[in-house]
Amino acid sequence: MKLLVRGVAATALAVAISGCGFWGDSEEEVQPNPLVSFAEEKEVEVLWSADVGKGLGEKYHQFTPALWGDQVFASDSQGRVQAYAKRDGQRNWDVELKETISGGVGAGFDTVVVATESGEVIALNSKSGAELWREQISTEVVSAPQVNNQLVVAQLINGKLVAFDRITGDRRWTYDALVPRLTLRGTSAPIVTQNVTLAGFANGKVVAIENSTGRVLWERRAALPQGRSELERMVDIDGKPLLVGNQLFVTSYQGRLVSMDPLKAQIVWSQNVSSYRGLAAGFGNVYVSEASDAVQAFDQANSASVWHQDALENRAITSPAVLGSSVAVADGEGYIHFMSQVDGRFVARYRADADGVVGDMLAADNVLYVLGNSGRLVALKLN
């Protein structure tokens, strides 16, 4: 993963430090763990696949598909946005925006939203692909904008959170977090509920904002910077928080996994875990893709470690996704690894894209949607 340096004017400059999630050709580069052999207990069924534009480019990205109604939406990095029927993958519409897309696709309430490298948020009609509005913002968005029935909320790499009226595109409110000079390239995506937006930032803080007014309801530090150097003190929250009932789960890089009560803004429990990925939940567990690329399951109620799967270390895995009784992660070589939610053993494996998978997968109604780096979009079922 790239690091960012932020100047006085909040200009982000890429720093060529290690490639967290990419492998080089040098013999000194850390090599991914080899694939382990196991007896496959389940069969992966490909329901359909499609090619989305010209792929996702060479940069580290956070592209993921989006679902709304009976359609799945995806984009390439060069401005092509497409809608497919969830049932059979038939392409319903195809729009060329002629803009470099940097933040993937968000969808909801008949609205599809993308963000561009030049700092524009563009909303499309989910049924036709017709452009509804576009608004200029101050800088790049690298995670998918989120949508509820009233708002479109985008999280910017400079620490700002901007809310737009879903219908008109008018700016409703802005929140500005003070972020460190050195951060990971990437941001969390906010959770936008009916009344409140919850977001995590590169300074290790989680914030709750009232949707109707933009008023800050509470701020809470989920991770504490430690160490002497700026590199050691990075505690970025880059993975999207996870809301399960009355529990909010948040992870941070070089920080910890915390369970919070979002109504009281209190931390219920914490575990020392370093992760820059999102989370998944199932079987009473919360699943974490660690920065080392191990996968760990913790008990949601008491934080006890349920199982730890380290066979995928250094394979540049994605956030976990729950599918039936399994939890899945994809890796930098394009393999999807399915593990039992009970004990973490491998139950199936499928290669979705020879160019690798970096963006997170999406699971809904027992179907897993995967967008590979080449632009291959595939819908999978586990039998």
C-alpha positions in Angstrom: 0.0 0.0 0.0 1.3 3.5 -0.8 1.8 6.1 1.9 0.8 9.7 1.6 2.6 12.8 2.7 0.3 15.8 3.4 1.7 19.2 3.0 0.6 22.5 4.6 -1.9 23.0 1.8 -3.2 19.5 2.3 -1.8 18.4 -1.0 -1.2 14.6 -1.1 2.0 13.4 -2.5 2.7 9.7 -3.0 5.8 8.3 -1.3 7.5 5.3 -2.8 7.7 3.2 0.4 6.9 -0.5 0.5 4.0 -2.0 -1.5 1.6 -3.3 1.1 -0.5 -5.5 -1.2 1.8 -5.7 -4.2 4.8 -7.9 -5.0 7.9 -6.9 -6.8 10.4 -8.9 -8.9 13.3 -8.4 -6.6 14.5 -11.5 -4.7 14.5 -9.3 -1.6 10.7 -8.7 -1.8 8.6 -10.6 0.6 7.0 -13.4 -1.2 3.5 -14.6 -0.6 2.9 -17.8 1.2 2.4 -20.7 -1.2 -1.1 -22.1 -1.6 -1.7 -24.9 0.8 -3.3 -28.2 -0.1 -6.6 -29.2 1.5 -9.6 -31.5 0.8 -12.3 -29.3 -0.8 -15.6 -29.7 1.1 -17.6 -27.2 -1.1 -17.9 -26.5 -4.8 -17.8 -23.0 -6.2 -20.4 -22.3 -8.9 -20.0 -19.5 -11.3 -23.4 -18.0 -11.9 -22.2 -15.4 -14.5 -19.3 -13.2 -15.3 -18.8 -10.0 -17.3 -16.0 -7.7 -18.4 -16.2 -4.2 -16.9 -14.4 -1.7 -19.2 -10.6 -1.7 -19.3 -9.8 -2.8 -15.7 -8.9 -1.1 -12.5 -5.4 0.3 -13.3 -2.0 -0.2 -11.6 -2.6 1.9 -8.5 -3.7 0.6 -5.1 -7.5 0.9 -5.2 -10.6 0.3 -3.2 -13.0 -0.5 -6.0 -15.9 -2.8 -5.1 -19.2 -3.6 -6.8 -22.5 -2.1 -5.4 -26.0 -3.5 -5.3 -29.4 -1.8 -5.4 -32.7 -3.5 -6.3 -32.2 -6.2 -8.9 -28.9 -4.7 -10.3 -25.2 -4.8 -9.5 -23.1 -1.8 -10.5 -19.4 -1.6 -11.2 -16.9 0.7 -12.9 -13.4 0.6 -14.4 -10.8 3.2 -13.6 -11.2 5.1 -16.9 -14.7 6.3 -16.4 -16.9 3.4 -17.6 -19.8 2.6 -15.3 -22.1 -0.3 -16.0 -25.2 -2.0 -14.6 -25.9 -5.7 -14.7 -28.9 -7.8 -13.8 -28.2 -9.7 -10.6 -30.0 -12.8 -11.8 -28.1 -13.5 -15.0 -25.5 -10.8 -15.5 -27.2 -9.2 -18.5 -25.9 -5.7 -19.1 -28.6 -3.1 -18.6 -26.7 0.0 -19.4 -23.2 1.3 -20.0 -22.0 4.9 -19.5 -18.7 6.4 -20.4 -18.0 9.4 -18.2 -14.5 10.2 -19.7 -13.2 10.8 -16.2 -10.7 8.8 -14.2 -12.6 7.1 -11.5 -10.8 6.7 -8.2 -13.3 5.7 -5.6 -15.4 2.9 -7.0 -19.2 2.8 -7.0 -21.8 3.5 -4.4 -25.5 2.8 -4.9 -28.9 3.2 -3.1 -32.4 4.7 -3.6 -32.2 4.6 -7.4 -28.9 6.5 -7.4 -25.4 5.4 -8.4 -22.5 7.5 -7.4 -18.8 7.6 -8.4 -15.9 9.9 -7.5 -13.2 11.0 -9.9 -9.4 11.5 -9.5 -9.9 15.2 -10.3 -12.3 15.6 -7.3 -15.8 15.3 -8.7 -18.7 13.4 -7.3 -21.1 12.2 -10.1 -24.6 10.8 -9.5 -26.4 8.7 -12.1 -29.9 7.3 -12.4 -29.7 3.6 -11.4 -32.3 2.6 -14.0 -30.9 4.3 -17.0 -27.4 5.5 -16.2 -28.5 9.1 -17.0 -26.4 11.8 -15.2 -28.3 13.4 -12.4 -25.7 15.9 -11.1 -22.0 16.4 -10.5 -20.3 18.5 -7.9 -16.6 19.5 -7.5 -14.9 18.8 -4.2 -11.5 19.8 -2.9 -9.5 16.6 -3.6 -9.6 12.9 -4.5 -12.0 10.3 -3.1 -10.5 6.8 -3.0 -13.4 4.9 -1.4 -16.9 4.5 -2.7 -19.4 7.3 -1.8 -22.3 6.0 0.4 -26.0 6.7 -0.1 -29.2 6.9 2.0 -32.6 8.2 1.0 -31.5 11.8 1.6 -27.8 12.1 1.3 -24.7 11.1 -0.7 -21.7 11.1 1.6 -18.1 11.1 0.3 -14.9 10.7 2.4 -11.9 12.6 1.0 -8.2 11.7 1.4 -7.6 15.1 3.1 -9.8 14.1 6.1 -13.0 15.8 5.0 -16.4 14.2 5.0 -18.8 15.9 2.6 -22.6 15.3 2.4 -24.7 16.2 -0.7 -28.4 16.2 -1.2 -29.1 13.0 -3.0 -31.7 14.6 -5.4 -30.1 18.0 -6.2 -26.4 17.5 -5.4 -26.4 20.6 -3.2 -23.8 20.5 -0.4 -25.6 19.9 2.9 -22.6 19.8 5.3 -18.9 19.2 5.7 -16.9 17.7 8.5 -13.1 18.3 8.6 -10.8 15.9 10.6 -7.3 16.8 11.4 -5.2 14.0 9.8 -1.5 13.2 10.2 1.1 14.3 7.7 1.9 10.7 6.9 -1.0 8.3 6.1 -1.8 5.2 4.2 -3.1 5.7 0.6 -6.7 4.8 1.2 -9.6 5.9 3.4 -12.4 4.3 5.2 -15.9 4.5 3.7 -18.6 5.9 6.1 -21.6 4.1 7.3 -24.7 6.3 6.4 -27.7 5.2 8.4 -31.1 7.0 8.3 -30.2 9.6 11.0 -26.4 9.3 11.6 -23.2 9.0 9.6 -20.4 7.1 11.3 -16.8 7.5 9.9 -13.3 6.6 10.9 -10.2 8.7 10.0 -6.4 8.5 9.6 -6.0 10.1 13.0 -7.5 7.0 14.6 -10.8 8.7 15.6 -14.3 7.6 15.0 -17.0 10.3 14.5 -20.8 10.3 14.6 -22.5 13.1 12.7 -26.2 14.0 12.6 -27.4 13.7 9.0 -30.0 16.4 9.2 -27.7 19.2 10.5 -24.1 18.0 10.2 -23.7 18.4 13.9 -21.0 16.3 15.5 -22.7 14.0 18.1 -19.5 12.5 19.4 -15.9 11.7 18.6 -14.0 8.8 20.1 -10.4 7.7 19.6 -10.3 4.0 18.5 -6.5 3.8 18.2 -3.7 5.5 20.1 -0.5 6.5 18.1 2.6 4.9 19.6 6.3 5.2 18.7 8.7 8.0 17.9 8.6 8.2 14.2 5.6 9.3 12.0 5.7 5.9 10.4 5.4 4.1 13.8 2.6 6.4 14.8 0.3 5.8 11.9 -3.1 4.5 13.2 -5.2 4.9 10.0 -8.7 3.6 10.0 -8.9 2.6 6.3 -11.4 -0.2 6.5 -15.1 0.6 6.6 -16.5 0.2 10.1 -19.1 -2.5 10.7 -22.4 -2.0 12.4 -24.0 -5.1 13.8 -27.1 -4.5 15.9 -26.0 -2.2 18.7 -22.3 -2.9 18.2 -19.9 -0.8 16.1 -16.7 -2.6 15.1 -13.6 -0.6 13.9 -10.1 -1.7 13.0 -7.0 0.5 12.5 -3.5 0.0 11.1 -0.9 -0.5 13.8 -3.8 -0.1 16.2 -6.6 -2.3 17.5 -10.0 -3.9 16.8 -12.6 -2.2 19.0 -16.2 -2.9 19.8 -18.1 0.3 20.5 -21.6 1.2 21.7 -22.5 3.8 19.1 -25.3 5.3 21.3 -23.1 5.9 24.3 -19.8 6.4 22.3 -18.2 3.9 24.7 -15.6 1.3 23.9 -16.9 -2.1 25.1 -13.8 -4.1 24.4 -10.6 -4.0 22.3 -7.9 -6.3 20.9 -4.5 -5.4 19.6 -4.9 -6.0 15.8 -3.3 -4.2 12.9 -5.6 -4.0 9.8 -6.3 -1.6 7.0 -9.2 -3.6 5.8 -12.9 -3.8 6.5 -14.7 -6.4 8.6 -17.4 -9.1 8.3 -19.6 -10.8 10.9 -21.4 -14.1 11.2 -21.9 -17.0 13.6 -21.4 -14.6 16.5 -17.9 -13.7 15.3 -16.3 -10.7 13.8 -13.7 -11.4 11.1 -10.5 -9.4 10.5 -8.0 -9.4 7.7 -4.8 -8.5 9.5 -2.1 -6.3 7.9 0.1 -9.5 7.8 -2.7 -11.1 5.8 -3.7 -13.6 8.5 -7.4 -13.9 9.1 -8.7 -14.0 12.6 -12.2 -14.5 14.2 -13.1 -12.9 17.5 -16.2 -13.5 19.6 -18.5 -10.4 19.1 -19.6 -10.5 22.7 -16.3 -10.8 24.7 -13.5 -10.4 22.2 -12.1 -13.9 22.7 -10.1 -15.2 19.8 -12.1 -18.0 18.2 -9.6 -19.0 15.5 -6.6 -17.7 13.6 -5.7 -18.7 10.0 -2.1 -17.7 9.0 -1.7 -19.7 5.8 -2.5 -16.7 3.7 0.2 -14.4 5.1 1.8 -12.0 2.6 -0.8 -12.9 0.0 -2.3 -9.3 0.0 -5.8 -10.4 1.0 -9.0 -8.3 0.8 -11.5 -7.6 3.6 -13.5 -10.8 4.5 -17.0 -11.4 3.2 -19.4 -13.9 4.7 -21.1 -16.4 2.4 -23.4 -19.0 4.0 -21.4 -20.9 6.6 -18.1 -19.7 5.1 -16.0 -16.6 5.2 -14.1 -15.6 2.1 -11.1 -13.4 1.3 -9.5 -12.8 -2.2 -5.8 -12.2 -2.7 -3.3 -10.5 -5.0 -3.0 -13.5 -7.3 -6.8 -13.5 -7.8 -7.6 -16.5 -5.7 -10.7 -16.5 -3.4 -10.2 -18.6 -0.3 -13.3 -19.9 1.5 -12.9 -20.8 5.2 -15.3 -22.3 7.7 -16.8 -19.8 10.0 -16.5 -22.4 12.8 -12.8 -23.1 12.9 -11.1 -21.3 9.9 -10.3 -24.4 7.9 -10.2 -24.0 4.2 -13.3 -25.5 2.4 -12.9 -24.2 -1.2 -10.8 -22.1 -3.5 -11.5 -20.4 -6.8 -9.3 -18.2 -9.0 -11.5 -15.2 -10.1 -8.9 -13.1 -11.9 -5.4 -13.9 -13.0 -4.5 -10.2 -12.6 -5.4 -10.3 -8.9 -8.2 -8.9 -6.7 -7.5 -5.8 -4.6 -10.9 -4.3 -4.0 -13.3 -5.8 -1.5 -15.9 -8.4 -2.4 -19.6 -8.0 -1.8 -21.9 -10.8 -0.5 -25.7 -10.7 -0.6 -28.4 -13.3 -0.8 -25.8 -16.2 -0.8 -24.1 -14.8 -3.8 -20.5 -13.4 -3.8 -19.7 -10.6 -6.3 -16.0 -10.1 -7.1 -14.5 -7.4 -9.3 -10.9 -8.4 -10.3 -8.1 -6.1 -11.4 -8.6 -6.9 -15.1 -12.2 -5.7 -14.8 -13.7 -9.2 -14.6 -16.9 -9.1 -12.6 -18.0 -12.5 -11.4 -21.0 -13.7 -9.4 -20.3 -16.9 -7.4 -22.3 -19.3 -5.3 -20.9 -21.9 -2.8 -22.5 -25.3 -2.8 
